[in-house]
């Protein structure tokens, strides 16, 4: 099923630019695998870091949904 597929982004371990993407079944997903890929920005073969597509945006959205805390400069009651 297409719903069981996860989009994975490969990022350069040196400059953090995106060097590739692929889809993988949830059951077969291994984010800790080491890939050697060509980075066009660094002009070198580097190790790639794997990340789930949309994970960072999802984390930012979650943090923005948190209630604002009171400032520590306000007097205590």
N, C-alpha and C positions, 0 to 999 in steps of 0.2 A: 504494500500500500504506500502511496506517496506520503501519507501522514506520518509514516514511521521513519522518514528520512530527515536527517539533520544537516544543515548547511554549515560547513567548517571553513574557516578562513585561515590561510597560512600567512604568517607575518614574519618579516625579516627579524632575526634576533639582534641585529646590529642597529638598524635605523627604524625599525618598527613599521615599515611600509608593507602594504599588502602585496604578496608575491604569487598568490594562487588561491583558488577555492575548489571545493569538491563537496559532494553529498555522500553521506554514509548512513547506513541503517543504525538506529539507536543501539541495537544489540551488539554491533561491531565497532562502536565508536571508541577510539583510544586517543585522547588528547595528549597523552604523555609520550607518544611516539616521536622519534627524532627523524626529521626529513632534511636532507641536504638539497637546497634549491638555489637557482640562480636569482640574484637580486639585481634588477636593472639599475636601481639607485646607487647601490654600493659597487656595482660592476664586479661582483665576486660571487662565488658559491659559498653560501652561508647556511647555518642551521635555521630551520623554520620553527616558529612557535605556533601551535594550533589554538584556535579560539572558536567558540560558537558564534555564528553570525547573529547580531542583534543583542548579544549579552550585555555589552557595555551600555547601549542605549536603554536597555531594560533596567539596569542598575541605577542609572541617572534618573529615570522616570520614578523608580521606587523611592529614591532619596528625596526627590521633589515632593512626594506625597506625604512625607513625614510632617507632623505639626511643628511649627516654629517654637523654639525654646525661648524663655524669657531672658532678656539681657541681664548680665551679671552686674550692670551699673545701676539697675533700678533698686530703690531702697526696699529693704525687707519689711514685711508687715508684722 
